[in-house]
Amino acid sequence: MKQLPTLAAVFAYLSLLTVGGGMAAFPELKALSVDVYHWLTFPQLIHFFSIGQLAPGPNMMMVASIGEWVAGPLGALVVVTAFFLPSACLTFAVGRLWDHMAGWGWRDSIQRGLAPVSIGLLLAGAISIARGAISGWLGGLIAATVLTLLLVTRLNPALLILASAVVGLLVYLETG
């Protein structure tokens, strides 16, 4: 119970970092949940994130798993509310303001300026998760192969995920 206010504060703060998507908040999520508060280990966070990627709906619903891990079902409810409510309110307010300023000359400049910020935050998130998720030469080879195939072909990412899982399983069965 004593963790609930801290969970609410941390996830409300993280909510405001999700410019461009939940992955943008991942480096700070890792820093706070693993390094500062020690709620999880980095491998646990990666597992929660992976499950969130596979589950239907918003991928950042995985924050509920962190809340539940730390403080049970009430923790999950607090974290989901703290994570989604501030950004939803901010999005609503900015959307209304944005429509009101449709003819404003600076609007296009602001929009063009925020695009690189969003890309940078997403890239930082991807690098952060890759540091913990890619281990060994095989993991690096699979990651490089998937990235290359995504950049040069129009393959369905689900097929690449499935193929990577099969390779991992075969290696596990061979060495295990």
C-alpha positions as CSV (number, residue, x, y, z in Angstrom):
1,M,0.0,0.0,0.0
2,K,2.8,2.4,0.8
3,Q,4.1,2.0,-2.8
4,L,0.9,3.3,-4.4
5,P,1.7,7.1,-4.2
6,T,5.1,6.4,-5.6
7,L,3.7,4.2,-8.4
8,A,1.2,6.9,-9.3
9,A,3.8,9.7,-9.4
10,V,6.3,7.7,-11.4
11,F,3.8,6.5,-14.0
12,A,2.0,9.9,-14.3
13,Y,5.5,11.4,-15.1
14,L,6.2,8.6,-17.6
15,S,2.8,9.3,-19.2
16,L,4.0,12.7,-20.2
17,L,7.1,11.3,-21.9
18,T,5.2,9.1,-24.4
19,V,5.6,11.6,-27.3
20,G,5.4,9.3,-30.4
21,G,4.4,6.2,-28.4
22,G,5.1,4.2,-25.3
23,M,8.6,3.2,-26.5
24,A,9.6,6.8,-26.1
25,A,9.3,6.4,-22.3
26,F,11.1,3.1,-22.1
27,P,14.6,4.5,-21.1
28,E,13.1,6.4,-18.2
29,L,10.8,3.5,-17.3
30,K,13.9,1.3,-17.1
31,A,15.8,3.9,-15.1
32,L,13.0,4.4,-12.6
33,S,11.6,0.9,-12.2
34,V,14.9,-0.9,-12.3
35,D,17.7,1.4,-11.2
36,V,15.9,3.8,-8.8
37,Y,13.1,1.9,-7.1
38,H,14.3,-1.6,-7.8
39,W,10.7,-2.8,-8.5
40,L,12.0,-5.1,-11.3
41,T,15.2,-6.4,-12.8
42,F,16.0,-5.4,-16.3
43,P,15.3,-8.9,-17.7
44,Q,11.9,-8.8,-16.0
45,L,11.1,-5.4,-17.5
46,I,12.1,-6.7,-21.0
47,H,9.8,-9.7,-20.4
48,F,6.9,-7.5,-19.4
49,F,7.5,-5.3,-22.4
50,S,7.7,-8.3,-24.7
51,I,4.4,-9.5,-23.4
52,G,2.9,-6.1,-24.0
53,Q,4.1,-6.1,-27.6
54,L,2.3,-9.5,-28.2
55,A,-0.9,-8.7,-26.4
56,P,-3.8,-7.1,-28.2
57,G,-4.5,-3.5,-27.5
58,P,-2.1,-0.7,-26.6
59,N,1.3,-2.2,-26.1
60,M,1.9,-0.1,-23.0
61,M,-0.8,-1.9,-21.1
62,M,2.2,-3.8,-19.9
63,V,2.5,-1.1,-17.2
64,A,-0.4,-2.8,-15.5
65,S,1.9,-5.9,-15.0
66,I,4.5,-3.7,-13.3
67,G,1.8,-2.2,-11.0
68,E,0.5,-5.7,-10.2
69,W,4.0,-7.0,-9.5
70,V,4.7,-4.2,-7.1
71,A,1.4,-3.7,-5.3
72,G,-1.1,-6.3,-6.5
73,P,-4.4,-5.6,-8.3
74,L,-4.8,-2.2,-6.7
75,G,-1.3,-1.3,-7.9
76,A,-2.2,-2.3,-11.5
77,L,-5.3,-0.1,-11.4
78,V,-3.3,2.9,-10.0
79,V,-0.5,2.5,-12.6
80,V,-2.9,2.2,-15.5
81,T,-4.8,5.2,-14.4
82,A,-1.7,7.2,-13.7
83,F,-0.1,6.2,-17.0
84,F,-3.0,6.8,-19.4
85,L,-5.0,9.6,-17.7
86,P,-2.5,12.5,-17.9
87,S,-1.5,11.9,-21.5
88,A,-5.2,11.5,-22.5
89,C,-6.1,14.8,-20.8
90,L,-3.1,16.5,-22.3
91,T,-3.9,15.1,-25.8
92,F,-7.5,16.3,-25.5
93,A,-6.5,19.8,-24.4
94,V,-3.7,20.2,-27.0
95,G,-6.0,18.8,-29.7
96,R,-8.6,21.4,-29.0
97,L,-6.0,24.2,-28.9
98,W,-4.5,22.8,-32.1
99,D,-7.8,23.0,-33.9
100,H,-8.4,26.5,-32.5
101,M,-5.0,27.7,-33.9
102,A,-5.5,26.2,-37.4
103,G,-4.5,29.4,-39.2
104,W,-1.6,30.2,-36.9
105,G,1.7,30.6,-38.8
106,W,3.9,28.8,-36.2
107,R,1.7,25.7,-36.2
108,D,3.5,24.0,-39.1
109,S,6.9,24.9,-37.6
110,I,6.0,23.3,-34.3
111,Q,4.7,20.2,-36.0
112,R,7.9,19.9,-38.0
113,G,10.0,20.5,-34.9
114,L,8.3,17.8,-32.9
115,A,8.8,15.1,-35.5
116,P,12.6,14.7,-34.8
117,V,11.9,14.8,-31.1
118,S,9.5,11.9,-31.4
119,I,11.9,9.9,-33.6
120,G,14.8,10.6,-31.2
121,L,12.8,9.4,-28.2
122,L,11.7,6.2,-30.1
123,L,15.3,5.5,-31.1
124,A,16.5,6.0,-27.5
125,G,13.8,3.5,-26.4
126,A,14.8,1.0,-29.0
127,I,18.5,1.2,-28.1
128,S,17.7,0.9,-24.4
129,I,15.7,-2.3,-24.8
130,A,18.2,-3.7,-27.3
131,R,21.0,-3.4,-24.7
132,G,19.1,-5.8,-22.4
133,A,17.4,-8.0,-24.9
134,I,20.2,-8.8,-27.3
135,S,22.7,-11.2,-25.8
136,G,25.4,-13.2,-27.5
137,W,26.4,-13.4,-31.1
138,L,23.2,-15.3,-32.1
139,G,20.9,-12.6,-30.6
140,G,22.9,-9.9,-32.4
141,L,22.8,-11.8,-35.7
142,I,19.0,-12.4,-35.4
143,A,18.5,-8.7,-34.6
144,A,20.7,-7.5,-37.5
145,T,19.0,-9.9,-39.9
146,V,15.5,-8.8,-38.9
147,L,16.4,-5.2,-39.1
148,T,17.9,-5.6,-42.5
149,L,14.9,-7.6,-43.8
150,L,12.5,-5.0,-42.4
151,L,14.4,-2.2,-44.2
152,V,14.8,-3.8,-47.6
153,T,11.7,-5.9,-48.0
154,R,8.0,-5.8,-47.3
155,L,7.9,-8.9,-45.2
156,N,5.2,-9.1,-42.5
157,P,7.0,-8.4,-39.1
158,A,4.9,-11.3,-37.6
159,L,6.6,-13.7,-39.9
160,L,10.0,-12.4,-38.8
161,I,9.0,-12.8,-35.1
162,L,7.9,-16.3,-35.8
163,A,11.1,-17.2,-37.7
164,S,13.2,-15.7,-34.9
165,A,11.3,-17.7,-32.3
166,V,11.9,-20.9,-34.3
167,V,15.6,-20.2,-34.6
168,G,15.8,-19.5,-30.9
169,L,13.9,-22.7,-30.1
170,L,16.1,-24.8,-32.4
171,V,19.3,-23.4,-30.8
172,Y,17.9,-24.0,-27.4
173,L,17.0,-27.6,-28.2
174,E,20.4,-28.1,-29.7
175,T,22.4,-26.7,-26.8
176,G,20.0,-27.5,-24.0
